[in-house]
């Protein structure tokens, strides 16, 4: 059940209503910073009211965790805070955010990192709190595991590339478009872009300037129910991000036996074994991307083997939502029991 709270006139409530969430909204429209006090106050009041009907508070993102622990003297419920990567990055750049981040880590009963890298980094930063820092991986829906293991049902040409994500600078899609334009492969290709965001118009213009707009299709947002079929209809998922927590779109692709080309960053490095379950390139490196794309589009790499190996790894790790729910259930029981 979703409970919404009001923090401004309806026409002004734009903080969390666009791709990229609050950080993207603040970057695009700085005047929205003026809504933050009312937003936090509204969230805090709603939290106190709803806490009376619940045994535990599970906050996502460190600002929400800080708000939950700061109001704990009133609601008196244990707090678990899940961090997703962007929390740590924002804390490094903003003194105020860093203060809230520290408060969430120090006062929450448990801190959960969605990636092993996040949990490990937190353990290094907060030496005395290692016993309450946990790693709980996200899972994927079973429908992805049920998709075909190969792409034999696809026509041999064109080679179909797929991007799924918010159209923001951190996703690096501009770099990827330049890399595609710089490929030497004579094979034909198409790129399907799923998602929306503040960079959409710029990316469309860039594709036109690079003379690849006829091969590049911007679908906008797609219902989650439509993602499995999209993955089944493409040869390769691409994720050229500069930063990621533990991208679920990569997990879904691997479960779907869809090979992945991504940037070599913490969030993807612990998921993809380069050359075995996918391919990794340095973030922002147009030439490196073009080189790998030449090989992949030109049929010089075994895509089917990489896709199958990715699915096998997912199955070995037991990455399903049922298993994620079991791990969180155990954590809830421990938090309430303590």
GIPE-V238936 format. One record per residue. D_LAST is the distance of its C-alpha to the last C-alpha in Angstrom with 1 decimal. Layout:
D_LAST / D_LAST
This chain:
26.8 / 27.9 / 28.0 / 30.4 / 30.8 / 34.0 / 34.5 / 38.3 / 41.3 / 41.0 / 43.7 / 41.8 / 38.4 / 38.8 / 35.8 / 33.9 / 36.7 / 38.3 / 37.9 / 35.9 / 33.8 / 33.5 / 34.6 / 37.7 / 38.5 / 38.4 / 40.5 / 43.1 / 43.3 / 42.3 / 43.0 / 39.7 / 37.9 / 39.1 / 36.9 / 33.7 / 32.9 / 33.5 / 31.5 / 28.4 / 28.9 / 29.4 / 26.3 / 24.2 / 25.8 / 25.3 / 21.6 / 21.1 / 23.1 / 21.5 / 17.9 / 18.7 / 19.3 / 16.2 / 12.5 / 11.8 / 14.3 / 15.5 / 18.2 / 21.0 / 23.0 / 21.9 / 23.9 / 21.9 / 18.6 / 20.1 / 21.1 / 17.7 / 16.1 / 19.3 / 19.1 / 15.5 / 16.8 / 18.6 / 16.5 / 13.1 / 11.4 / 9.0 / 11.7 / 12.6 / 16.1 / 18.6 / 21.6 / 25.0 / 27.3 / 29.3 / 26.5 / 27.2 / 31.0 / 31.0 / 29.0 / 31.7 / 34.5 / 33.2 / 32.1 / 30.6 / 28.7 / 27.6 / 26.1 / 24.2 / 23.1 / 21.8 / 19.9 / 18.2 / 17.4 / 16.3 / 14.1 / 12.5 / 8.9 / 11.1 / 14.9 / 16.9 / 20.5 / 22.9 / 25.0 / 24.6 / 26.8 / 24.5 / 21.4 / 23.7 / 25.3 / 22.0 / 21.1 / 24.5 / 24.3 / 20.9 / 21.1 / 18.2 / 15.7 / 16.6 / 13.3 / 11.9 / 15.3 / 15.9 / 19.2 / 19.4 / 23.1 / 24.8 / 26.9 / 30.2 / 31.8 / 33.7 / 36.9 / 37.3 / 37.2 / 40.0 / 42.5 / 45.5 / 45.0 / 48.2 / 50.1 / 53.3 / 53.5 / 54.1 / 57.6 / 58.3 / 59.0 / 57.7 / 54.5 / 51.7 / 49.0 / 45.9 / 43.7 / 40.7 / 38.9 / 39.2 / 42.6 / 41.4 / 42.7 / 39.6 / 40.4 / 43.7 / 45.8 / 48.8 / 48.8 / 48.7 / 51.6 / 53.7 / 52.9 / 54.1 / 57.2 / 57.8 / 57.7 / 60.9 / 60.2 / 63.0 / 60.8 / 59.9 / 56.3 / 54.4 / 51.1 / 49.0 / 46.7 / 44.0 / 42.2 / 43.1 / 42.7 / 44.6 / 46.4 / 47.9 / 51.4 / 51.6 / 50.7 / 53.4 / 55.9 / 55.1 / 55.5 / 58.9 / 59.9 / 59.1 / 61.1 / 58.3 / 57.7 / 59.5 / 57.0 / 53.9 / 52.5 / 49.9 / 48.3 / 45.9 / 42.6 / 42.3 / 40.1 / 37.3 / 39.1 / 42.1 / 40.4 / 40.6 / 44.3 / 44.9 / 43.3 / 45.5 / 48.6 / 48.3 / 48.8 / 46.3 / 43.3 / 43.5 / 40.8 / 42.5 / 39.6 / 39.2 / 35.4 / 32.8 / 29.1 / 29.2 / 31.9 / 31.3 / 35.1 / 35.6 / 33.1 / 35.0 / 38.3 / 37.4 / 36.3 / 39.6 / 41.5 / 42.7 / 43.3 / 41.9 / 43.6 / 41.1 / 40.9 / 39.6 / 36.4 / 32.8 / 31.7 / 34.5 / 35.0 / 32.0 / 33.3 / 37.0 / 39.0 / 42.2 / 45.2 / 43.3 / 40.9 / 42.3 / 43.8 / 42.5 / 44.7 / 44.2 / 43.1 / 46.1 / 48.7 / 51.3 / 53.5 / 50.8 / 49.8 / 53.4 / 54.0 / 51.2 / 52.2 / 55.8 / 54.7 / 52.4 / 54.8 / 57.7 / 56.2 / 55.9 / 52.2 / 50.8 / 48.7 / 48.2 / 46.9 / 44.4 / 43.2 / 42.8 / 41.0 / 38.6 / 37.8 / 37.5 / 34.9 / 32.9 / 33.0 / 32.1 / 29.0 / 28.0 / 27.9 / 27.7 / 25.6 / 24.5 / 22.9 / 21.4 / 19.9 / 18.5 / 16.8 / 15.2 / 14.3 / 12.3 / 10.6 / 9.9 / 8.5 / 6.1 / 5.3 / 5.5 / 3.8 / 0.0
